[in-house]
Amino acid sequence: RTNPNANLGGSAPVESARSEALLRTARQKYLTGDYASAADAYEKAIAAGGDGASVQQRLAQTYEKLGRKGDAIAAYRRAEQGYEAQLKRGDDPRTRAALEATRDALRVMGG
């Protein structure tokens, strides 16, 4: 019996392209100070498969700008977990620096 929800190929690149487009939009909205639209685009990018630690960190920063402290802390925690997982696969100075920046943000926020 065939699973109608099974990936029959081809959707992963489409999801990746959608995620990348949403991330570009989110970054642009953030840079122009449209934080609500940036958060929406980051959330949609995550839903489309762009769930990396750096995306969670950017979402957390956006939530901070919006005064959404609880959401920011939660996103920073997800980023922290993601960076820790990356470091388990191999040490990288940029990943270590990003992890420290995430932890610093959590300390500042009281998370």
C-alpha positions in Angstrom: 0.0 0.0 0.0 1.3 3.4 -0.9 1.4 6.3 1.6 -0.3 9.3 -0.1 1.7 11.6 2.2 5.1 10.1 1.2 7.6 12.4 -0.5 7.6 11.3 -4.1 10.7 13.4 -4.8 11.1 16.9 -5.9 9.4 18.7 -3.0 12.6 19.1 -0.9 14.3 21.5 -3.4 11.0 23.4 -3.7 10.7 23.7 0.1 14.4 24.8 0.2 13.9 27.4 -2.4 10.8 28.7 -0.6 12.6 28.8 2.7 15.5 30.7 1.1 13.2 33.2 -0.5 11.4 33.7 2.9 14.8 34.2 4.6 15.8 36.8 2.1 12.5 38.6 2.7 12.9 38.3 6.5 16.4 39.8 6.5 15.2 42.7 4.3 12.2 43.4 6.5 14.4 43.3 9.6 16.9 45.7 8.1 14.2 48.2 7.2 12.7 47.9 10.8 9.6 46.1 9.8 10.0 43.6 12.6 6.4 42.2 12.5 6.8 41.3 8.8 10.3 39.9 9.5 9.0 37.7 12.3 6.2 36.4 10.1 8.7 35.6 7.3 11.1 33.9 9.6 8.3 31.8 11.1 7.2 30.8 7.5 10.8 30.0 6.6 11.0 27.7 9.6 7.7 26.0 8.6 9.1 25.5 5.1 12.2 23.7 6.4 14.6 26.5 7.2 15.0 25.4 10.8 18.7 26.0 11.4 20.1 27.4 14.6 21.0 30.7 12.9 17.4 31.1 11.7 16.1 30.6 15.2 18.7 33.1 16.5 17.5 35.7 13.9 13.9 35.0 14.9 14.8 35.5 18.5 16.4 38.9 17.7 13.3 39.9 15.8 11.1 38.9 18.7 13.3 41.0 21.0 12.7 44.1 18.8 9.0 43.4 19.0 9.1 43.2 22.8 8.1 39.5 22.7 10.5 38.4 25.5 9.0 34.9 26.1 9.1 34.1 22.4 12.6 35.5 22.1 13.9 33.3 24.9 12.2 30.2 23.4 13.8 30.9 20.0 17.2 31.5 21.6 16.9 28.2 23.4 16.1 26.4 20.1 19.1 28.2 18.6 21.3 27.1 21.5 20.3 23.5 21.1 20.9 23.7 17.3 24.4 25.2 17.8 25.3 22.6 20.4 24.2 19.8 18.0 26.4 21.3 15.3 29.4 21.5 17.6 28.9 17.8 18.4 29.4 17.0 14.7 32.6 19.1 14.6 34.1 22.2 16.2 33.8 25.3 14.2 34.9 28.8 15.5 31.9 30.5 13.9 29.4 28.1 15.4 31.1 28.4 18.8 30.9 32.2 18.5 27.3 32.0 17.5 26.5 29.7 20.5 28.3 32.2 22.9 26.3 35.1 21.4 23.1 33.2 21.9 24.0 32.4 25.5 24.9 36.0 26.1 21.5 37.1 24.8 19.8 34.6 27.1 21.7 35.9 30.1 20.8 39.5 29.2 17.2 38.5 28.9 17.1 36.5 32.1 16.4 33.3 30.2 
